[in-house]
């Protein structure tokens, strides 16, 4: 993964992900995107358990999310969750996420993640901020 190149995660749609109509239930997309964010962190060397233990209780929470559901996925579809770091600030970072079937975007989301310690906002440690900044989209892109 390089600057502005999205992190990708393949996700297969199972029966448990669908509603009675056989289409992916809307909340399942949230789980797919959570997995994409978690794997992005892991690939950047930022395992969440390690951060919690090594950084004095640091963890990440979703502070805000805007979602656009464009088209449905169905059981057995092979989807890709693409996650791009858009911006990094003092105590949070913004991500763009897409759930795709092939080249077609089914769901897109803008997500703000906040750093928290003991239930209160916390500045991102410099080494964490640097890892996000190294793969973030250039300003104005």
PADO-447952 format. One record per atom (N, C-alpha, C): x, y, z; residue in one letter. Coordinates in steps of 0.02 Angstrom, whole numbers, padded with zeros to 5 digits, always signed. Example, Ala and Ser with C-alpha at 12.3 -4.5 7.8 and 13.67 -1.06 7.14 Angstrom:
BEGIN
+00660-00284+00390A+00615-00225+00390A+00660-00165+00390A+00642-00112+00354S+00684-00053+00357S+00645+00002+00394S
//
This chain:
BEGIN
+00043-00059+00000X+00000+00000+00000X+00045+00062+00000X+00031+00108-00045X+00069+00170-00050X+00021+00228-00040X+00048+00289-00046X+00007+00348-00037X-00055+00346-00082X-00112+00355-00051X-00178+00359-00084X-00199+00294-00117X-00160+00242-00112X-00181+00177-00139X-00225+00144-00086X-00284+00121-00105X-00327+00093-00054X-00303+00025-00029X-00315+00014+00034X-00306-00053+00063X-00367-00093+00042X-00358-00156+00023X-00415-00196+00001X-00420-00260+00042X-00482-00281+00050X-00498-00343+00085X-00555-00377+00048X-00545-00441+00031X-00597-00480-00002X-00645-00506+00051X-00710-00502+00036X-00763-00525+00081X-00814-00565+00040X-00827-00626+00060X-00879-00666+00028X-00945-00656+00066X-01000-00649+00030X-01065-00641+00062X-01093-00710+00078X-01110-00720+00142X-01139-00782+00165X-01213-00772+00182X-01248-00827+00191X-01319-00825+00208X-01331-00780+00268X-01288-00784+00319X-01297-00744+00380X-01293-00669+00367X-01266-00648+00310X-01259-00577+00293X-01321-00549+00259X-01368-00592+00242X-01425-00570+00201X-01489-00564+00242X-01537-00529+00212X-01604-00526+00243X-01649-00578+00210X-01713-00576+00225X-01758-00628+00199X-01763-00628+00123X-01745-00572+00091X-01750-00568+00018X-01688-00596-00018X-01636-00613+00021X-01575-00638-00009X-01525-00584-00026X-01542-00521-00010X-01496-00466-00020X-01458-00452+00044X-01399-00422+00038X-01359-00408+00098X-01397-00357+00141X-01406-00375+00204X-01438-00332+00253X-01393-00271+00265X-01422-00212+00271X-01383-00150+00273X-01330-00150+00328X-01345-00177+00386X-01296-00178+00441X-01236-00223+00427X-01244-00271+00381X-01188-00314+00364X-01132-00274+00331X-01150-00222+00293X-01098-00181+00262X-01055-00147+00315X-01085-00129+00372X-01046-00099+00426X-00994-00149+00452X-01014-00212+00458X-00966-00263+00480X-00910-00272+00429X-00929-00273+00365X-00878-00280+00312X-00828-00222+00316X-00853-00161+00325X-00809-00103+00328X-00767-00103+00392X-00794-00127+00447X-00755-00133+00509X-00696-00180+00498X-00709-00235+00464X-00655-00283+00449X-00602-00249+00405X-00624-00210+00357X-00577-00174+00314X-00533-00126+00354X-00564-00089+00400X-00526-00042+00442X-00477-00079+00487X-00499-00135+00516X-00456-00173+00561X-00396-00201+00523X-00407-00227+00463X-00351-00254+00424X-00304-00199+00400X-00331-00140+00385X-00287-00083+00369X-00241-00069+00427X-00269-00064+00487X-00227-00051+00547X-00174-00105+00555X-00195-00167+00549X-00148-00223+00556X-00092-00219+00505X-00109-00204+00442X-00058-00199+00390X-00011-00140+00399X-00034-00089+00436X+00010-00033+00453X+00051-00047+00516X+00044-00107+00544X+00080-00124+00605X+00048-00096+00668X-00017-00084+00664X-00054-00054+00720X-00108-00101+00745X-00088-00158+00771X-00137-00205+00799X-00174-00172+00857X-00239-00178+00857X-00278-00142+00907X-00265-00167+00978X-00255-00230+00987X-00240-00256+01054X-00173-00229+01078X-00124-00228+01034X-00058-00202+01052X-00061-00128+01070X-00100-00089+01032X-00108-00018+01048X-00139-00009+01117X-00190-00049+01130X-00225-00044+01194X-00177-00058+01252X-00134-00109+01243X-00088-00128+01297X-00027-00084+01300X+00001-00064+01243X+00065-00028+01242X+00058+00048+01247X+00001+00075+01228X-00007+00147+01226X-00051+00173+01283X-00052+00139+01338X-00089+00163+01396X-00164+00162+01388X-00190+00113+01350X-00262+00107+01344X-00290+00142+01282X-00248+00156+01232X-00272+00188+01171X-00314+00140+01130X-00372+00164+01107X-00412+00126+01060X-00449+00175+01014X-00478+00148+00961X-00511+00189+00911X-00586+00176+00913X-00625+00229+00903X-00697+00224+00898X-00721+00261+00836X-00777+00238+00808X-00808+00274+00752X-00843+00334+00782X-00823+00394+00762X-00854+00455+00787X-00910+00478+00741X-00900+00469+00676X-00951+00490+00627X-00945+00446+00565X-01002+00435+00533X-01002+00395+00472X-01059+00419+00427X-01043+00430+00364X-01093+00445+00313X-01091+00390+00262X-01149+00360+00248X-01151+00301+00204X-01200+00314+00146X-01180+00291+00088X-01223+00293+00029X-01231+00222+00004X-01292+00195+00011X-01307+00128-00014X-01331+00135-00086X-01291+00113-00134X-01307+00123-00205X-01342+00063-00237X-01312+00004-00227X-01340-00057-00257X-01331-00114-00208X-01374-00164-00210X-01368-00219-00163X-01319-00273-00186X-01290-00307-00138X-01252-00368-00150X-01297-00427-00132X-01280-00486-00157X-01319-00546-00145X-01276-00601-00117X-01310-00652-00092X-01274-00710-00065X-01226-00738-00117X-01167-00757-00095X-01112-00785-00135X-01072-00734-00173X-01093-00671-00174X-01051-00620-00207X-00983-00616-00173X-00932-00605-00213X-00865-00591-00187X-00856-00515-00192X-00849-00484-00134X-00844-00411-00130X-00773-00391-00111X-00757-00329-00125X-00694-00300-00103X-00710-00239-00061X-00681-00235-00002X-00686-00175+00040X-00621-00136+00028X-00628-00077-00001X-00570-00033-00014X-00571+00024+00037X-00515+00033+00072X-00510+00084+00125X-00451+00129+00110X-00464+00194+00108X-00413+00244+00095X-00410+00294+00152X-00350+00308+00176X-00342+00360+00228X-00346+00427+00192X-00395+00467+00211X-00406+00532+00179X-00368+00588+00214X-00372+00589+00281X-00341+00645+00318X-00325+00622+00389X-00271+00648+00416X-00250+00633+00484X-00245+00698+00522X-00275+00701+00582X-00270+00761+00623X-00245+00741+00692X-00250+00785+00740X-00222+00774+00806X-00248+00713+00842X-00315+00705+00846X-00344+00650+00884X-00389+00606+00842X-00388+00615+00776X-00433+00575+00734X-00403+00567+00664X-00434+00523+00626X-00416+00516+00556X-00479+00500+00517X-00480+00521+00454X-00538+00511+00411X-00522+00460+00357X-00570+00416+00344X-00562+00363+00295X-00618+00368+00243X-00602+00349+00182X-00652+00336+00131X-00654+00261+00122X-00714+00233+00122X-00721+00161+00113X-00772+00147+00058X-00758+00095+00019X-00804+00073-00033X-00811-00003-00028X-00872-00026-00037X-00884-00098-00045X-00901-00108-00118X-00861-00150-00151X-00867-00156-00223X-00879-00229-00243X-00913-00237-00300X-00919-00301-00333X-00886-00291-00401X-00826-00319-00408X-00786-00304-00467X-00767-00231-00465X-00781-00194-00518X-00765-00123-00521X-00824-00079-00500X-00881-00110-00485X-00942-00074-00469X-00946-00059-00394X-00953+00005-00376X-00960+00024-00306X-01033+00014-00285X-01042-00028-00233X-01109-00041-00207X-01126+00005-00149X-01077+00016-00105X-01086+00058-00046X-01024+00100-00038X-01033+00163-00021X-00975+00206-00005X-00988+00239+00062X-00933+00253+00098X-00939+00283+00164X-00880+00328+00178X-00893+00381+00215X-00841+00424+00242X-00844+00413+00318X-00787+00397+00347X-00785+00377+00417X-00734+00419+00454X-00753+00447+00511X-00706+00481+00555X-00694+00436+00615X-00631+00421+00627X-00611+00378+00682X-00575+00422+00733X-00595+00416+00796X-00565+00455+00850X-00523+00410+00895X-00467+00437+00918X-00426+00402+00967X-00453+00417+01037X-00459+00365+01077X-00488+00371+01144X-00444+00335+01194X-00441+00363+01254X-00407+00330+01310X-00450+00342+01372X-00468+00288+01405X-00511+00293+01465X-00575+00332+01452X-00604+00323+01392X-00667+00355+01376X-00662+00428+01356X-00600+00454+01349X-00591+00524+01331X-00547+00530+01269X-00558+00582+01228X-00516+00591+01169X-00443+00596+01188X-00401+00570+01144X-00329+00572+01155X-00295+00587+01088X-00242+00626+01091X-00203+00639+01030X-00173+00574+01006X-00168+00568+00941X-00134+00510+00913X-00060+00514+00929X-00030+00460+00953X+00042+00461+00964X+00077+00475+00897X+00134+00509+00900X+00170+00529+00840X+00183+00471+00792X+00203+00413+00819X+00219+00356+00775X+00157+00330+00740X+00099+00334+00773X+00036+00313+00743X+00016+00363+00688X+00020+00426+00704X+00003+00479+00655X+00047+00474+00593X+00111+00460+00604X+00158+00454+00547X+00140+00396+00501X+00119+00340+00530X+00101+00282+00489X+00039+00298+00446X-00010+00332+00475X-00068+00352+00436X-00049+00404+00383X-00010+00453+00402X+00010+00506+00355X+00048+00478+00296X+00086+00425+00307X+00127+00395+00253X+00084+00366+00197X+00021+00348+00211X-00022+00318+00161X-00084+00361+00146X-00088+00420+00176X-00146+00464+00166X-00146+00495+00097X-00206+00512+00074X-00212+00547+00010X-00179+00615+00016X-00145+00638-00036X-00117+00706-00034X-00173+00757-00027X-00160+00810+00009X-00211+00863+00017X-00233+00889-00052X-00298+00898-00059X-00325+00924-00121X-00337+00870-00174X-00322+00807-00158X-00332+00754-00207X-00404+00732-00210X
//
